[in-house]
Amino acid sequence: TGKSSIQKIWIRNDDATKYYSDISISAKAAGGTPLINALSVKMIVGTDRPKISDWSNARSDTIPAGDFPELGDSNQADLQYYPFWIRVSAASALPIGEVRAELSISYTEAVI
């Protein structure tokens, strides 16, 4: 049947002279290639641990721009932490050996 692991991760702006918008996160295999079919990555933005039913509605492999708030604006940076949850599931058909995945973040950066 396979196995799953769920972790809470945060994004944060640590530079008070910049702000960030259009933030999106995507999961890919190491090197930027698509994930293999036997590996599933789902992500949900939020503070509270998602319920099992929430994962069935979660988008696969991405958090699109607009799901995260902008980290500041032209007047000031937002230095708060913004959590999201990630669930990685490996099917029982996953080939034996090491499988690596990475998260890629995309954003627009601007100076205050």
Contacts in CASP RR format, 6 or more apart in sequence:
PFRMAT RR
TARGET T0000
AUTHOR 0000-0000-0000
METHOD contacts of the structure
MODEL  1
TGKSSIQKIWIRNDDATKYYSDISISAKAAGGTPLINALSVKMIVGTDRP
KISDWSNARSDTIPAGDFPELGDSNQADLQYYPFWIRVSAASALPIGEVR
AELSISYTEAVI
1 92 0 8 1.000
2 89 0 8 1.000
2 90 0 8 1.000
2 91 0 8 1.000
2 92 0 8 1.000
2 94 0 8 1.000
3 89 0 8 1.000
3 90 0 8 1.000
4 87 0 8 1.000
4 88 0 8 1.000
4 89 0 8 1.000
4 90 0 8 1.000
5 87 0 8 1.000
5 88 0 8 1.000
5 89 0 8 1.000
6 49 0 8 1.000
6 50 0 8 1.000
6 85 0 8 1.000
6 86 0 8 1.000
6 87 0 8 1.000
7 85 0 8 1.000
7 86 0 8 1.000
8 49 0 8 1.000
8 83 0 8 1.000
8 84 0 8 1.000
8 85 0 8 1.000
9 83 0 8 1.000
9 84 0 8 1.000
9 85 0 8 1.000
9 86 0 8 1.000
9 103 0 8 1.000
10 81 0 8 1.000
10 82 0 8 1.000
10 83 0 8 1.000
10 84 0 8 1.000
11 23 0 8 1.000
11 25 0 8 1.000
11 68 0 8 1.000
11 71 0 8 1.000
11 81 0 8 1.000
11 82 0 8 1.000
11 84 0 8 1.000
11 105 0 8 1.000
12 71 0 8 1.000
12 79 0 8 1.000
12 80 0 8 1.000
12 81 0 8 1.000
12 82 0 8 1.000
13 19 0 8 1.000
13 20 0 8 1.000
13 71 0 8 1.000
13 72 0 8 1.000
13 77 0 8 1.000
13 78 0 8 1.000
13 79 0 8 1.000
14 79 0 8 1.000
15 77 0 8 1.000
16 76 0 8 1.000
16 77 0 8 1.000
16 79 0 8 1.000
16 112 0 8 1.000
17 77 0 8 1.000
17 111 0 8 1.000
17 112 0 8 1.000
18 77 0 8 1.000
18 109 0 8 1.000
18 110 0 8 1.000
18 111 0 8 1.000
18 112 0 8 1.000
19 70 0 8 1.000
19 71 0 8 1.000
19 72 0 8 1.000
19 73 0 8 1.000
19 74 0 8 1.000
19 76 0 8 1.000
19 77 0 8 1.000
19 78 0 8 1.000
19 109 0 8 1.000
19 110 0 8 1.000
19 112 0 8 1.000
20 70 0 8 1.000
20 71 0 8 1.000
20 72 0 8 1.000
20 107 0 8 1.000
20 108 0 8 1.000
20 109 0 8 1.000
20 110 0 8 1.000
21 70 0 8 1.000
21 71 0 8 1.000
21 72 0 8 1.000
21 107 0 8 1.000
21 108 0 8 1.000
21 110 0 8 1.000
22 65 0 8 1.000
22 66 0 8 1.000
22 106 0 8 1.000
22 107 0 8 1.000
22 108 0 8 1.000
23 65 0 8 1.000
23 66 0 8 1.000
23 68 0 8 1.000
23 70 0 8 1.000
23 71 0 8 1.000
23 105 0 8 1.000
23 106 0 8 1.000
23 107 0 8 1.000
24 62 0 8 1.000
24 63 0 8 1.000
24 64 0 8 1.000
24 65 0 8 1.000
24 66 0 8 1.000
24 67 0 8 1.000
24 68 0 8 1.000
24 105 0 8 1.000
24 106 0 8 1.000
24 107 0 8 1.000
25 43 0 8 1.000
25 62 0 8 1.000
25 63 0 8 1.000
25 84 0 8 1.000
25 103 0 8 1.000
25 104 0 8 1.000
25 105 0 8 1.000
25 106 0 8 1.000
26 61 0 8 1.000
26 62 0 8 1.000
26 63 0 8 1.000
26 103 0 8 1.000
26 104 0 8 1.000
26 106 0 8 1.000
27 35 0 8 1.000
27 41 0 8 1.000
27 43 0 8 1.000
27 61 0 8 1.000
27 62 0 8 1.000
27 86 0 8 1.000
27 101 0 8 1.000
27 102 0 8 1.000
27 103 0 8 1.000
27 104 0 8 1.000
28 34 0 8 1.000
28 35 0 8 1.000
28 61 0 8 1.000
28 101 0 8 1.000
28 102 0 8 1.000
28 104 0 8 1.000
29 35 0 8 1.000
29 36 0 8 1.000
29 39 0 8 1.000
29 99 0 8 1.000
29 100 0 8 1.000
29 101 0 8 1.000
29 102 0 8 1.000
30 100 0 8 1.000
30 101 0 8 1.000
30 102 0 8 1.000
31 102 0 8 1.000
32 102 0 8 1.000
32 104 0 8 1.000
35 41 0 8 1.000
35 61 0 8 1.000
35 101 0 8 1.000
36 94 0 8 1.000
36 95 0 8 1.000
36 99 0 8 1.000
37 91 0 8 1.000
38 90 0 8 1.000
38 91 0 8 1.000
38 93 0 8 1.000
38 94 0 8 1.000
38 95 0 8 1.000
39 88 0 8 1.000
39 89 0 8 1.000
39 90 0 8 1.000
39 91 0 8 1.000
39 94 0 8 1.000
39 99 0 8 1.000
39 101 0 8 1.000
40 60 0 8 1.000
40 87 0 8 1.000
40 88 0 8 1.000
40 89 0 8 1.000
40 90 0 8 1.000
40 91 0 8 1.000
41 60 0 8 1.000
41 61 0 8 1.000
41 86 0 8 1.000
41 87 0 8 1.000
41 88 0 8 1.000
41 89 0 8 1.000
41 101 0 8 1.000
42 55 0 8 1.000
42 58 0 8 1.000
42 59 0 8 1.000
42 60 0 8 1.000
42 61 0 8 1.000
42 86 0 8 1.000
42 87 0 8 1.000
42 89 0 8 1.000
43 58 0 8 1.000
43 59 0 8 1.000
43 61 0 8 1.000
43 62 0 8 1.000
43 63 0 8 1.000
43 84 0 8 1.000
43 85 0 8 1.000
43 86 0 8 1.000
43 87 0 8 1.000
44 50 0 8 1.000
44 54 0 8 1.000
44 55 0 8 1.000
44 58 0 8 1.000
44 63 0 8 1.000
44 84 0 8 1.000
44 85 0 8 1.000
45 63 0 8 1.000
45 67 0 8 1.000
45 68 0 8 1.000
45 82 0 8 1.000
45 83 0 8 1.000
45 84 0 8 1.000
45 85 0 8 1.000
46 82 0 8 1.000
46 83 0 8 1.000
46 84 0 8 1.000
46 85 0 8 1.000
47 83 0 8 1.000
49 85 0 8 1.000
50 58 0 8 1.000
50 85 0 8 1.000
50 87 0 8 1.000
55 87 0 8 1.000
58 87 0 8 1.000
63 84 0 8 1.000
65 106 0 8 1.000
68 82 0 8 1.000
68 84 0 8 1.000
69 78 0 8 1.000
69 82 0 8 1.000
70 78 0 8 1.000
71 77 0 8 1.000
71 78 0 8 1.000
71 79 0 8 1.000
71 80 0 8 1.000
71 82 0 8 1.000
72 78 0 8 1.000
74 110 0 8 1.000
74 112 0 8 1.000
75 112 0 8 1.000
76 112 0 8 1.000
77 112 0 8 1.000
86 103 0 8 1.000
88 101 0 8 1.000
90 99 0 8 1.000
END
